[in-house]
């Protein structure tokens, strides 16, 4: 009986020590795993926040997803009224839309419109200059960043007297453009939009002329044929 009693008394402290060691190991593992999980979770949240709050990402998504425009480019005579149409997706009616034009180095507001029940808008704009006019639209709700998108360009045209010639020989610019146009002063390679009879062609300056008073441009045979022009006529040009 004494031996058994001594055995039980000796085993109890050893068992307690083993249990304590197991508890300490479990606690250490739990703390280690908890720290790792916390760090991983923190990194994941930080990464997610960065991807959402990035100004570049927000701007790209806003431009691509918010606006849908009905055209990328058009031509119009200087002084003519044109309409820029589009849709602001997932928009409530009455949202204010601004039309901006690139004037010099700055973007200036040149027109306003408001969305309809379906998000559609139409902004009228009077062409006031000759040449390419770059446009964009913008919507800004108080408390949020402005959403903008390119609206392409409008090419302003002015009346000019044109003739045509067959440019089978050498040209003053040293090359033959498929759709060529001669002008006395424009640099070789300049792109010129020419409109006649409801048709438009973007021609390239590849020669000098015309040298007849009152005429501004001389079209090569391809340009004249594409426009349906014969002889001497009044056209609209972007120069």
ZADO-1210 file (C-alpha; in nm, 4 decimals, padded with zeros to 6 digits):
<atoms>
<atom x="00.0000" y="00.0000" z="00.0000" code="UNK" pos="1"/>
<atom x="00.2798" y="00.2412" z="00.0785" code="UNK" pos="2"/>
<atom x="00.4488" y="00.1694" z="-00.2564" code="UNK" pos="3"/>
<atom x="00.1306" y="00.2358" z="-00.4440" code="UNK" pos="4"/>
<atom x="00.0759" y="00.5529" z="-00.2497" code="UNK" pos="5"/>
<atom x="00.4285" y="00.6742" z="-00.3241" code="UNK" pos="6"/>
<atom x="00.3771" y="00.5998" z="-00.6960" code="UNK" pos="7"/>
<atom x="00.0631" y="00.8069" z="-00.7120" code="UNK" pos="8"/>
<atom x="00.2211" y="01.0960" z="-00.5258" code="UNK" pos="9"/>
<atom x="00.5225" y="01.0935" z="-00.7589" code="UNK" pos="10"/>
<atom x="00.3188" y="01.0711" z="-01.0791" code="UNK" pos="11"/>
<atom x="00.0894" y="01.3608" z="-01.0038" code="UNK" pos="12"/>
<atom x="00.3543" y="01.6382" z="-01.0311" code="UNK" pos="13"/>
<atom x="00.4953" y="01.4847" z="-01.3517" code="UNK" pos="14"/>
<atom x="00.1490" y="01.4732" z="-01.5082" code="UNK" pos="15"/>
<atom x="00.0881" y="01.8325" z="-01.4116" code="UNK" pos="16"/>
<atom x="00.4161" y="01.9361" z="-01.5702" code="UNK" pos="17"/>
<atom x="00.3285" y="01.7541" z="-01.8966" code="UNK" pos="18"/>
<atom x="-00.0138" y="01.9109" z="-01.9061" code="UNK" pos="19"/>
<atom x="00.1382" y="02.2543" z="-01.8412" code="UNK" pos="20"/>
<atom x="00.3941" y="02.2059" z="-02.1196" code="UNK" pos="21"/>
<atom x="00.1235" y="02.1001" z="-02.3660" code="UNK" pos="22"/>
<atom x="-00.0838" y="02.4035" z="-02.2695" code="UNK" pos="23"/>
<atom x="00.2137" y="02.6370" z="-02.3166" code="UNK" pos="24"/>
<atom x="00.3001" y="02.4851" z="-02.6555" code="UNK" pos="25"/>
<atom x="-00.0628" y="02.5124" z="-02.7694" code="UNK" pos="26"/>
<atom x="-00.0770" y="02.8731" z="-02.6528" code="UNK" pos="27"/>
<atom x="00.2455" y="02.9582" z="-02.8342" code="UNK" pos="28"/>
<atom x="00.1236" y="02.7952" z="-03.1547" code="UNK" pos="29"/>
<atom x="-00.2087" y="02.9720" z="-03.1280" code="UNK" pos="30"/>
<atom x="-00.0363" y="03.3055" z="-03.0752" code="UNK" pos="31"/>
<atom x="00.1971" y="03.2444" z="-03.3672" code="UNK" pos="32"/>
<atom x="-00.0802" y="03.1427" z="-03.6010" code="UNK" pos="33"/>
<atom x="-00.2923" y="03.4334" z="-03.4861" code="UNK" pos="34"/>
<atom x="-00.0110" y="03.6798" z="-03.5581" code="UNK" pos="35"/>
<atom x="00.0493" y="03.5369" z="-03.9036" code="UNK" pos="36"/>
<atom x="-00.3196" y="03.5395" z="-03.9870" code="UNK" pos="37"/>
<atom x="-00.3498" y="03.8953" z="-03.8641" code="UNK" pos="38"/>
<atom x="-00.0562" y="04.0126" z="-04.0795" code="UNK" pos="39"/>
<atom x="-00.1885" y="03.8328" z="-04.3855" code="UNK" pos="40"/>
<atom x="-00.5331" y="03.9711" z="-04.3314" code="UNK" pos="41"/>
<atom x="-00.3933" y="04.3206" z="-04.2857" code="UNK" pos="42"/>
<atom x="-00.1926" y="04.2971" z="-04.6080" code="UNK" pos="43"/>
<atom x="-00.4944" y="04.1779" z="-04.7980" code="UNK" pos="44"/>
<atom x="-00.7118" y="04.4627" z="-04.6754" code="UNK" pos="45"/>
<atom x="-00.4402" y="04.7173" z="-04.7495" code="UNK" pos="46"/>
<atom x="-00.3951" y="04.5856" z="-05.1029" code="UNK" pos="47"/>
<atom x="-00.7684" y="04.5893" z="-05.1663" code="UNK" pos="48"/>
<atom x="-00.7977" y="04.9453" z="-05.0398" code="UNK" pos="49"/>
<atom x="-00.5091" y="05.0605" z="-05.2600" code="UNK" pos="50"/>
<atom x="-00.6655" y="04.9123" z="-05.5717" code="UNK" pos="51"/>
<atom x="-00.9981" y="05.0819" z="-05.5020" code="UNK" pos="52"/>
<atom x="-00.8666" y="05.4209" z="-05.3995" code="UNK" pos="53"/>
<atom x="-00.6014" y="05.4567" z="-05.6710" code="UNK" pos="54"/>
<atom x="-00.6799" y="05.7822" z="-05.8581" code="UNK" pos="55"/>
<atom x="-00.5480" y="05.6363" z="-06.1832" code="UNK" pos="56"/>
<atom x="-00.7640" y="05.3265" z="-06.1596" code="UNK" pos="57"/>
<atom x="-01.0664" y="05.5334" z="-06.0617" code="UNK" pos="58"/>
<atom x="-01.0168" y="05.7701" z="-06.3565" code="UNK" pos="59"/>
<atom x="-00.9784" y="05.4895" z="-06.6108" code="UNK" pos="60"/>
<atom x="-01.2861" y="05.3040" z="-06.4931" code="UNK" pos="61"/>
<atom x="-01.4919" y="05.6244" z="-06.4778" code="UNK" pos="62"/>
<atom x="-01.4009" y="05.7273" z="-06.8306" code="UNK" pos="63"/>
<atom x="-01.4542" y="05.3832" z="-06.9801" code="UNK" pos="64"/>
<atom x="-01.7698" y="05.2878" z="-06.7949" code="UNK" pos="65"/>
<atom x="-01.9660" y="05.6034" z="-06.7223" code="UNK" pos="66"/>
<atom x="-01.9960" y="05.7788" z="-07.0594" code="UNK" pos="67"/>
<atom x="-02.1100" y="05.6394" z="-07.3920" code="UNK" pos="68"/>
<atom x="-02.0813" y="05.8823" z="-07.6843" code="UNK" pos="69"/>
<atom x="-02.2526" y="05.8509" z="-08.0202" code="UNK" pos="70"/>
<atom x="-01.9670" y="05.9772" z="-08.2405" code="UNK" pos="71"/>
<atom x="-01.5924" y="06.0347" z="-08.2431" code="UNK" pos="72"/>
<atom x="-01.5558" y="06.3024" z="-08.5134" code="UNK" pos="73"/>
<atom x="-01.7573" y="06.5265" z="-08.7446" code="UNK" pos="74"/>
<atom x="-01.7109" y="06.8167" z="-08.9830" code="UNK" pos="75"/>
<atom x="-01.9054" y="07.1416" z="-08.9799" code="UNK" pos="76"/>
<atom x="-01.8815" y="07.4818" z="-09.1410" code="UNK" pos="77"/>
<atom x="-01.7606" y="07.7599" z="-08.9144" code="UNK" pos="78"/>
<atom x="-02.0636" y="07.9355" z="-08.7641" code="UNK" pos="79"/>
<atom x="-02.2800" y="07.6243" z="-08.7849" code="UNK" pos="80"/>
<atom x="-02.4539" y="07.4715" z="-08.4805" code="UNK" pos="81"/>
<atom x="-02.3786" y="07.1055" z="-08.4106" code="UNK" pos="82"/>
<atom x="-02.4999" y="06.8666" z="-08.1405" code="UNK" pos="83"/>
<atom x="-02.2865" y="06.6396" z="-07.9254" code="UNK" pos="84"/>
<atom x="-02.4933" y="06.3425" z="-07.8080" code="UNK" pos="85"/>
<atom x="-02.4177" y="06.0701" z="-07.5578" code="UNK" pos="86"/>
<atom x="-02.5320" y="05.8799" z="-07.2526" code="UNK" pos="87"/>
<atom x="-02.4253" y="05.8843" z="-06.8903" code="UNK" pos="88"/>
<atom x="-02.4679" y="05.5238" z="-06.7791" code="UNK" pos="89"/>
<atom x="-02.6589" y="05.4432" z="-06.4579" code="UNK" pos="90"/>
<atom x="-02.7403" y="05.8110" z="-06.4151" code="UNK" pos="91"/>
<atom x="-03.0408" y="05.9756" z="-06.2575" code="UNK" pos="92"/>
<atom x="-03.2249" y="06.2358" z="-06.4680" code="UNK" pos="93"/>
<atom x="-03.1183" y="06.5977" z="-06.4344" code="UNK" pos="94"/>
<atom x="-02.7432" y="06.5376" z="-06.4047" code="UNK" pos="95"/>
<atom x="-02.5497" y="06.8375" z="-06.5377" code="UNK" pos="96"/>
<atom x="-02.3115" y="06.7593" z="-06.8243" code="UNK" pos="97"/>
<atom x="-02.0467" y="07.0070" z="-06.9421" code="UNK" pos="98"/>
<atom x="-01.8970" y="07.0183" z="-07.2912" code="UNK" pos="99"/>
<atom x="-01.5351" y="07.1359" z="-07.2977" code="UNK" pos="100"/>
<atom x="-01.3210" y="07.2405" z="-07.5953" code="UNK" pos="101"/>
<atom x="-00.9432" y="07.2562" z="-07.6127" code="UNK" pos="102"/>
<atom x="-00.8664" y="07.6226" z="-07.6766" code="UNK" pos="103"/>
<atom x="-00.4957" y="07.6894" z="-07.6842" code="UNK" pos="104"/>
<atom x="-00.3486" y="07.4910" z="-07.3959" code="UNK" pos="105"/>
<atom x="-00.6569" y="07.4992" z="-07.1750" code="UNK" pos="106"/>
<atom x="-00.9917" y="07.3197" z="-07.1666" code="UNK" pos="107"/>
<atom x="-01.2825" y="07.5643" z="-07.1564" code="UNK" pos="108"/>
<atom x="-01.6523" y="07.5006" z="-07.0994" code="UNK" pos="109"/>
<atom x="-01.8430" y="07.5740" z="-07.4226" code="UNK" pos="110"/>
<atom x="-02.1807" y="07.4150" z="-07.3548" code="UNK" pos="111"/>
<atom x="-02.4112" y="07.2547" z="-07.0973" code="UNK" pos="112"/>
<atom x="-02.6749" y="06.9859" z="-07.0959" code="UNK" pos="113"/>
<atom x="-02.8707" y="06.7636" z="-06.8552" code="UNK" pos="114"/>
<atom x="-02.9431" y="06.3941" z="-06.8596" code="UNK" pos="115"/>
<atom x="-03.2858" y="06.2542" z="-06.9388" code="UNK" pos="116"/>
<atom x="-03.4533" y="05.9664" z="-06.7535" code="UNK" pos="117"/>
<atom x="-03.2376" y="05.7195" z="-06.9463" code="UNK" pos="118"/>
<atom x="-02.9136" y="05.9115" z="-06.8918" code="UNK" pos="119"/>
<atom x="-02.9042" y="06.0530" z="-07.2462" code="UNK" pos="120"/>
<atom x="-02.7908" y="06.4076" z="-07.3159" code="UNK" pos="121"/>
<atom x="-02.7600" y="06.6448" z="-07.6116" code="UNK" pos="122"/>
<atom x="-02.5435" y="06.9575" z="-07.6053" code="UNK" pos="123"/>
<atom x="-02.5507" y="07.2153" z="-07.8837" code="UNK" pos="124"/>
<atom x="-02.2277" y="07.3834" z="-07.9836" code="UNK" pos="125"/>
<atom x="-02.1510" y="07.6581" z="-08.2344" code="UNK" pos="126"/>
<atom x="-01.8345" y="07.6020" z="-08.4374" code="UNK" pos="127"/>
<atom x="-01.6346" y="07.9234" z="-08.4206" code="UNK" pos="128"/>
<atom x="-01.2997" y="07.8367" z="-08.5767" code="UNK" pos="129"/>
<atom x="-01.1405" y="07.6529" z="-08.8682" code="UNK" pos="130"/>
<atom x="-00.9463" y="07.3323" z="-08.8103" code="UNK" pos="131"/>
<atom x="-00.9678" y="07.0510" z="-08.5564" code="UNK" pos="132"/>
<atom x="-01.1461" y="07.1315" z="-08.2306" code="UNK" pos="133"/>
<atom x="-01.0956" y="06.8657" z="-07.9626" code="UNK" pos="134"/>
<atom x="-01.3861" y="06.8067" z="-07.7257" code="UNK" pos="135"/>
<atom x="-01.4644" y="06.6205" z="-07.4054" code="UNK" pos="136"/>
<atom x="-01.7603" y="06.5898" z="-07.1690" code="UNK" pos="137"/>
<atom x="-01.7586" y="06.6040" z="-06.7909" code="UNK" pos="138"/>
<atom x="-01.9991" y="06.5301" z="-06.5066" code="UNK" pos="139"/>
<atom x="-01.9315" y="06.6176" z="-06.1443" code="UNK" pos="140"/>
<atom x="-02.1512" y="06.5236" z="-05.8504" code="UNK" pos="141"/>
<atom x="-02.0782" y="06.7128" z="-05.5258" code="UNK" pos="142"/>
<atom x="-01.8550" y="06.5059" z="-05.3027" code="UNK" pos="143"/>
<atom x="-01.7205" y="06.2844" z="-05.5830" code="UNK" pos="144"/>
<atom x="-01.4432" y="06.3122" z="-05.8392" code="UNK" pos="145"/>
<atom x="-01.5379" y="06.4455" z="-06.1829" code="UNK" pos="146"/>
<atom x="-01.6015" y="06.1901" z="-06.4569" code="UNK" pos="147"/>
<atom x="-01.4716" y="06.2879" z="-06.8015" code="UNK" pos="148"/>
<atom x="-01.4499" y="06.1267" z="-07.1432" code="UNK" pos="149"/>
<atom x="-01.3204" y="06.2288" z="-07.4846" code="UNK" pos="150"/>
<atom x="-01.5917" y="06.3413" z="-07.7263" code="UNK" pos="151"/>
<atom x="-01.3625" y="06.3240" z="-08.0282" code="UNK" pos="152"/>
<atom x="-01.3244" y="06.6291" z="-08.2445" code="UNK" pos="153"/>
<atom x="-01.5132" y="06.8629" z="-08.4727" code="UNK" pos="154"/>
<atom x="-01.3278" y="06.9880" z="-08.7791" code="UNK" pos="155"/>
<atom x="-01.4301" y="07.3442" z="-08.8554" code="UNK" pos="156"/>
<atom x="-01.4447" y="07.4240" z="-09.2279" code="UNK" pos="157"/>
<atom x="-01.4400" y="07.7477" z="-09.4272" code="UNK" pos="158"/>
<atom x="-01.5373" y="07.8170" z="-09.7915" code="UNK" pos="159"/>
<atom x="-01.2577" y="07.8109" z="-10.0513" code="UNK" pos="160"/>
<atom x="-01.2287" y="07.7990" z="-10.4304" code="UNK" pos="161"/>
<atom x="-01.0713" y="07.4786" z="-10.5569" code="UNK" pos="162"/>
<atom x="-00.9588" y="07.3413" z="-10.8915" code="UNK" pos="163"/>
<atom x="-00.8083" y="07.0049" z="-10.9822" code="UNK" pos="164"/>
<atom x="-00.5181" y="06.8791" z="-11.1874" code="UNK" pos="165"/>
<atom x="-00.3581" y="06.5520" z="-11.2922" code="UNK" pos="166"/>
<atom x="-00.0370" y="06.5084" z="-11.0916" code="UNK" pos="167"/>
<atom x="00.1371" y="06.2420" z="-11.2999" code="UNK" pos="168"/>
<atom x="00.4656" y="06.4377" z="-11.2971" code="UNK" pos="169"/>
<atom x="00.6949" y="06.5387" z="-11.0158" code="UNK" pos="170"/>
<atom x="00.5551" y="06.7202" z="-10.7137" code="UNK" pos="171"/>
<atom x="00.7129" y="07.0080" z="-10.5233" code="UNK" pos="172"/>
<atom x="00.7109" y="06.8002" z="-10.2039" code="UNK" pos="173"/>
<atom x="00.8863" y="06.5046" z="-10.3650" code="UNK" pos="174"/>
<atom x="00.6101" y="06.2495" z="-10.3087" code="UNK" pos="175"/>
<atom x="00.2648" y="06.1594" z="-10.4385" code="UNK" pos="176"/>
<atom x="-00.0171" y="06.1274" z="-10.1857" code="UNK" pos="177"/>
<atom x="-00.3067" y="05.9044" z="-10.2795" code="UNK" pos="178"/>
<atom x="-00.5401" y="06.1901" z="-10.1935" code="UNK" pos="179"/>
<atom x="-00.3211" y="06.4904" z="-10.2676" code="UNK" pos="180"/>
<atom x="-00.3812" y="06.8632" z="-10.2544" code="UNK" pos="181"/>
<atom x="-00.1629" y="07.1536" z="-10.3657" code="UNK" pos="182"/>
<atom x="-00.1360" y="07.4736" z="-10.1652" code="UNK" pos="183"/>
<atom x="00.0974" y="07.7697" z="-10.1929" code="UNK" pos="184"/>
<atom x="00.2039" y="07.7986" z="-09.8261" code="UNK" pos="185"/>
<atom x="00.1053" y="07.4946" z="-09.6163" code="UNK" pos="186"/>
<atom x="00.3958" y="07.2670" z="-09.5148" code="UNK" pos="187"/>
<atom x="00.4322" y="06.9443" z="-09.7097" code="UNK" pos="188"/>
<atom x="00.2479" y="06.6617" z="-09.5378" code="UNK" pos="189"/>
<atom x="-00.0204" y="06.8840" z="-09.3816" code="UNK" pos="190"/>
<atom x="-00.3574" y="06.7094" z="-09.3524" code="UNK" pos="191"/>
<atom x="-00.6466" y="06.9052" z="-09.5014" code="UNK" pos="192"/>
<atom x="-01.0125" y="06.8094" z="-09.4696" code="UNK" pos="193"/>
<atom x="-01.2052" y="06.8997" z="-09.7847" code="UNK" pos="194"/>
<atom x="-01.5824" y="06.8763" z="-09.8122" code="UNK" pos="195"/>
<atom x="-01.7962" y="06.9078" z="-10.1247" code="UNK" pos="196"/>
<atom x="-02.1457" y="06.7932" z="-10.2146" code="UNK" pos="197"/>
<atom x="-02.1938" y="06.6115" z="-09.8862" code="UNK" pos="198"/>
<atom x="-01.8680" y="06.4163" z="-09.9181" code="UNK" pos="199"/>
<atom x="-01.5463" y="06.4671" z="-09.7211" code="UNK" pos="200"/>
<atom x="-01.1865" y="06.3643" z="-09.7862" code="UNK" pos="201"/>
<atom x="-00.8760" y="06.4087" z="-09.5724" code="UNK" pos="202"/>
<atom x="-00.6056" y="06.5009" z="-09.8263" code="UNK" pos="203"/>
<atom x="-00.2305" y="06.5550" z="-09.7846" code="UNK" pos="204"/>
<atom x="-00.0382" y="06.8561" z="-09.9116" code="UNK" pos="205"/>
<atom x="00.2115" y="06.7164" z="-10.1646" code="UNK" pos="206"/>
<atom x="00.2535" y="07.0009" z="-10.4153" code="UNK" pos="207"/>
<atom x="00.2462" y="07.3793" z="-10.4656" code="UNK" pos="208"/>
<atom x="-00.0349" y="07.5728" z="-10.6292" code="UNK" pos="209"/>
<atom x="-00.2788" y="07.6798" z="-10.7550" code="UNK" pos="210"/>
<atom x="-00.1237" y="07.9903" z="-10.9037" code="UNK" pos="211"/>
<atom x="-00.4503" y="08.1450" z="-11.0198" code="UNK" pos="212"/>
<atom x="-00.5901" y="08.4415" z="-10.8285" code="UNK" pos="213"/>
<atom x="-00.8817" y="08.3551" z="-10.6020" code="UNK" pos="214"/>
<atom x="-00.8143" y="07.9822" z="-10.5822" code="UNK" pos="215"/>
<atom x="-00.6948" y="07.8321" z="-10.2531" code="UNK" pos="216"/>
<atom x="-00.6368" y="07.4620" z="-10.3221" code="UNK" pos="217"/>
<atom x="-00.5672" y="07.2414" z="-10.6206" code="UNK" pos="218"/>
<atom x="-00.6891" y="06.8819" z="-10.5843" code="UNK" pos="219"/>
<atom x="-00.5238" y="06.5876" z="-10.7501" code="UNK" pos="220"/>
<atom x="-00.7365" y="06.3565" z="-10.9640" code="UNK" pos="221"/>
<atom x="-00.8054" y="06.1078" z="-10.6825" code="UNK" pos="222"/>
<atom x="-00.9238" y="06.3746" z="-10.4408" code="UNK" pos="223"/>
<atom x="-01.1451" y="06.5404" z="-10.7019" code="UNK" pos="224"/>
<atom x="-01.2934" y="06.2030" z="-10.8022" code="UNK" pos="225"/>
<atom x="-01.3660" y="06.1040" z="-10.4414" code="UNK" pos="226"/>
<atom x="-01.5503" y="06.4324" z="-10.3876" code="UNK" pos="227"/>
<atom x="-01.7349" y="06.4150" z="-10.7186" code="UNK" pos="228"/>
<atom x="-01.5936" y="06.7532" z="-10.8179" code="UNK" pos="229"/>
<atom x="-01.5165" y="06.8585" z="-11.1736" code="UNK" pos="230"/>
<atom x="-01.3576" y="07.1825" z="-11.2945" code="UNK" pos="231"/>
<atom x="-01.3527" y="07.4752" z="-11.0530" code="UNK" pos="232"/>
<atom x="-01.5912" y="07.4841" z="-10.7563" code="UNK" pos="233"/>
<atom x="-01.6425" y="07.6197" z="-10.4079" code="UNK" pos="234"/>
<atom x="-01.5516" y="07.3666" z="-10.1413" code="UNK" pos="235"/>
<atom x="-01.5146" y="07.3712" z="-09.7645" code="UNK" pos="236"/>
<atom x="-01.1658" y="07.3232" z="-09.6216" code="UNK" pos="237"/>
<atom x="-01.0067" y="07.3018" z="-09.2774" code="UNK" pos="238"/>
<atom x="-00.7377" y="07.5604" z="-09.3656" code="UNK" pos="239"/>
</atoms>
